[in-house]
Amino acid sequence: MRKKRILVATLNWGLGHAARCIPIIRELQDHGYEPVMASDGQSGTLLKKEFPHLIYIELPSYNIQYSKNGINLKWKLMMNSPRILNAIKAEKALTKRLVKEYDLKGIISDNRLGVKSKELKKNVFITHQLNVLSGNTSFLSSYLHQSYIKKFDQCWIPDVEGEDNLSGVLGHLPRKPENVKYIGHLSRFKKTGVPEIYDYLVLLSGPEPQRSILESILLQELKDTSDKVLFLRGVITEETQNLTNNPNINIKNYLYGSALQEAINCSKYIISRSGYTTLMDLSKLEKKAFFIPTPGQPEQEYLAERLRELNIAPFSTQDEFRISKLKKIENFEGLSNFGNHTFFGDLFTFFECE
């Protein structure tokens, strides 16, 4: 008898959405399901690299890009909203066809707003944002996002309930919606006792052009460093580039699976964006970090400021970053493992009930 097929669809906005779905895909396999993956762009490339034997579906692209000036991001997204809405409409039509073509028994959508099926009634939405911060339009963006979430049968939030949580106001409302479940933190990594090799690991990700802008800033600041640095560009490509003459800096485009896990474990400090998936990974591995939030992304700015206020990690704006600021890391406690465990068997019973 064929295994029940569950569609796992991820948003292509940086690599975080695909990365946090990797443990879900693994657990679906371990619990006797057959995941069918769906995404686009680099997120899709990552999923295919991690699970080359699974079915992969190319989804319509939202084609989300940042402006070079971060403060213009909100207006750029508003200008591009018709194209995004058209992509969501195309997702809905494609999903309707996929449900029949692959005899799907459930859908897990990580921020793909159009990937759901009224006929199936087994639709899960994954997000860490019940509140979507957007400056003076936060109320409207949060209302619209919550309205979309209500259309799904369940909403899984990769965090814990209560005050001791990771997402803060992003993932917590005064009153929890009926379809919301807090599932604990998602990470594909495990803490290991490997020897410390690198002083710093640069962990880049996120949409262009801001990824490239930060890459240039960091390479300039680190060009004369005597510290051992592993520089992961966050670009999924086979091409290699000689971006520095400093022998202390080891540059790689990207690492996968156990190689990435080992790289983080064997690095003393992490330099990265303050994306939520990165925070979950670094919490699991109990690392000390320095964060540089993406300009114009209030979510990352909020998370970075919150971690500084909690004395967990320092941060700097992109324009103001200097290598001397890395000395602040030692004065902070670092991220800690929440020790929570996601009970996937309980979650997946949703796909078994009538």
C-alpha positions, 0 to 999 in steps of 0.5 A, spaced: 500 500 500 502 506 498 504 511 503 500 517 504 502 523 501 503 530 504 505 536 500 510 541 504 510 547 500 515 553 502 516 560 501 522 562 497 524 568 501 531 567 503 533 560 505 530 560 512 523 557 510 526 551 507 531 550 512 526 549 518 521 545 513 527 540 513 526 537 520 518 536 518 520 533 511 525 528 515 519 526 520 514 525 515 518 520 512 520 517 519 512 516 521 511 513 514 508 518 510 511 520 503 513 528 503 512 531 496 516 538 496 514 544 493 517 551 492 521 555 487 528 559 486 534 557 491 529 554 497 527 549 492 534 548 490 536 547 497 530 542 498 532 538 492 539 538 494 537 535 501 532 530 499 534 528 491 529 522 491 523 526 493 518 528 488 519 536 487 514 541 484 516 548 482 511 553 484 509 560 481 514 565 484 513 571 488 519 574 486 520 578 492 526 582 492 529 588 497 530 595 495 538 597 495 535 602 500 532 598 506 527 604 508 523 603 501 522 595 502 515 596 504 513 601 498 516 596 494 512 590 496 506 594 496 508 596 488 509 589 487 503 586 491 499 585 484 504 580 482 504 577 488 497 576 488 497 573 481 502 568 484 497 566 490 492 565 485 496 561 480 498 557 487 491 555 488 489 553 481 496 549 481 494 546 488 487 544 486 491 540 480 496 537 485 491 534 490 488 530 484 494 528 481 498 526 487 492 523 491 495 528 497 492 527 504 494 533 507 498 540 506 503 543 510 504 550 507 510 555 510 508 561 508 505 559 501 498 563 502 495 560 496 497 553 497 491 550 500 485 545 498 478 546 500 476 539 498 482 536 502 480 540 509 487 538 511 491 544 511 496 546 515 500 553 515 506 554 518 509 561 521 512 565 527 508 571 525 501 572 528 503 579 528 507 582 522 511 588 523 511 594 518 512 600 522 505 605 522 502 599 518 503 594 523 495 593 524 493 592 517 499 587 515 497 583 522 490 583 520 491 581 513 496 576 515 491 573 521 485 573 516 489 568 511 491 564 517 484 563 519 483 560 512 487 554 514 485 548 518 491 549 523 496 554 524 503 551 527 507 556 530 515 554 531 515 556 538 513 555 545 507 558 549 508 563 555 513 569 557 519 564 556 519 564 548 523 566 542 519 570 537 516 575 542 510 579 540 511 576 533 508 569 535 504 571 541 497 574 541 493 576 547 488 571 546 490 565 542 486 563 535 483 556 536 486 553 530 493 555 533 498 550 535 505 551 538 509 546 536 516 548 539 522 550 535 524 547 529 532 545 527 535 540 523 541 541 527 544 537 533 549 540 538 556 536 538 562 536 541 567 537 535 573 541 537 573 549 536 576 550 529 574 557 527 573 564 531 567 566 527 562 563 522 559 568 517 552 565 516 549 569 510 542 568 507 536 573 505 534 576 498 538 580 494 541 585 493 541 586 501 545 579 501 550 581 497 551 588 500 552 585 507 557 580 504 561 586 501 561 590 508 563 584 512 569 582 507 571 589 507 571 589 515 574 582 515 580 583 510 585 584 515 583 579 520 588 575 524 582 571 526 580 564 523 573 565 519 569 561 515 565 565 511 558 562 508 555 566 503 548 563 502 549 562 495 547 555 492 551 555 486 557 550 484 561 556 482 567 559 486 569 566 487 576 568 490 573 574 494 579 575 499 587 574 499 586 573 507 588 566 508 585 566 515 578 567 511 575 560 508 570 562 503 564 557 501 558 558 497 554 554 502 554 547 506 549 542 506 546 537 512 551 534 517 557 539 514 553 545 515 551 542 522 559 541 524 561 548 521 556 551 526 558 547 532 566 548 531 565 555 530 566 560 537 562 566 534 556 566 529 555 573 525 549 573 521 542 576 520 537 575 525 532 571 521 527 567 526 530 560 523 537 562 524 535 564 532 532 557 532 538 553 530 543 557 534 538 556 540 539 549 539 546 549 538 547 554 544 551 559 540 554 566 542 552 571 536 552 578 533 546 580 529 546 584 523 538 585 521 536 586 514 535 593 513 527 595 512 525 588 515 522 590 522 521 583 524 529 582 524 530 589 527 525 587 533 528 580 534 535 583 534 533 589 539 529 584 543 535 579 544 539 585 546 534 587 551 534 580 554 542 580 554 542 574 549 546 577 543 548 584 541 547 587 534 548 593 529 545 596 523 548 594 517 551 601 515 554 602 522 557 595 523 565 595 524 569 589 526 571 592 533 563 591 535 564 584 535 568 584 542 561 586 545 559 578 544 563 576 550 559 580 554 552 577 552 549 570 555 548 567 548 542 563 546 540 557 550 537 551 548 529 551 550 529 544 551 523 543 548 521 537 544 516 537 538 512 531 538 511 530 531 507 523 532 501 527 535 501 533 530 501 528 524 495 525 527 491 531 524 492 527 517 489 521 520 483 523 523 476 524 518 
